[in-house]
């Protein structure tokens, strides 16, 4: 089955800005944090914000304290004044596109124009716009409504930012019949227009459409109406749990689109549910899916990849092949990743609920796997000497402390970075550094490799390989990482810049391998490893062009780069 996700899906600019403002506020200010009304029309996001302590203020009390954020839809000037008078610190998270409409109404109502708004009278954005029109606005939903307007001299016509463009044009024609002069402003958000146009186009190419988003979200409802209007079966769901995947039986092509207030992780979960029915816990999960799920959820495949990377680094260092240090690398990664999945379960619960359910169901076996899988590494390291043993202990303690407070929050200068994960880019950089220690530094330490350019190149090879892998997942998880305050490279510099960084790293990695092999700082294996710089490039290109979607297949493909390096190193050792 082919699955196509519309390019313009998920958070729009205004929603993303509002969510980030709330999250920044919870991390920055003391005291209660509120949003005046639901921040956005998505119950899953609102539930997550509630768990972070953000409350929804439905009515303005006489006296209040704390910080109130005006939601993305905006409010009337009177509401803003009342919040300030009540004693709240007010922050404006109104979408900039909505602010533009508010200013247009302020300007033209002041010049004597009759304001006409195309929208839903009960929508919070429209109520705010009516307030900026000083209560004089007419709200119309159809051309028929517009034809019932009283005749007048001058009118200014604007639209709710999430309205349908075709509807706006038809209402404009009707308003021109009632007023001699009409100043019309197409204030429908560009993102909304693109989203609707893509939904129309995609609906004509597929056997069924899935529209993802809050049931109370106006723009999501319109996407569902547009898709259904094209004649294809259309399913509007808030989460993957509402899907009945048996309805797709016999279909060859499914389209997915999502409203402006739908986070990417929910779109991902819906895609996974359509692609792999086993994600929903229903019968019929294929054997291949079950195997992929087991390898990914237990981190066994990733741990084997760490062993393969360590083996490759040993050969690049000119050392004879052995299994001692690769065993340490496998044990270390298994212990760290299982442990941090338990410790950082807030992120896992929202970003990968299937993994969270897996960890809840198999808590005891997974804990045993972490302990008994991690123990051999310490035994082997101790047997190799005190230096490798204490190095392993040190990087293990650093890894386990990633999600744990390091110093009291009351230390003002350090309180902002109370945990290592709060440091910008820490998750991405620390993981790469820890892996480099286990897969490149430990082999050099055990076998007495001299500190020279070759060693530096091998450490860079290991670091870059892991940094590229981690950065790819950072891009996939950027929204949920933002929600749980993880500071990854992607949340720090943005997804687009992170993708460019990955390509630059791949280029530097390829140059390092070629130069190292040509000057004999590295053995000829360096040339053989060049495919390891191509596979991540193919994966990122496939993802950005919509040919690859988040899920177990993509995770397995990304982690296969380590297995590929180990396989190439093994063949090189056999046939050199």
Order of alpha helices (4+ residues) and beta strands (2+ residues): beta-alpha-beta-alpha-beta-beta-alpha-beta-alpha-beta-alpha-beta-alpha-beta-alpha-beta-alpha-beta-alpha-beta-beta-alpha-alpha-alpha-alpha-alpha-alpha-alpha-alpha-alpha-alpha-alpha-alpha-alpha-alpha-alpha-alpha-alpha-alpha
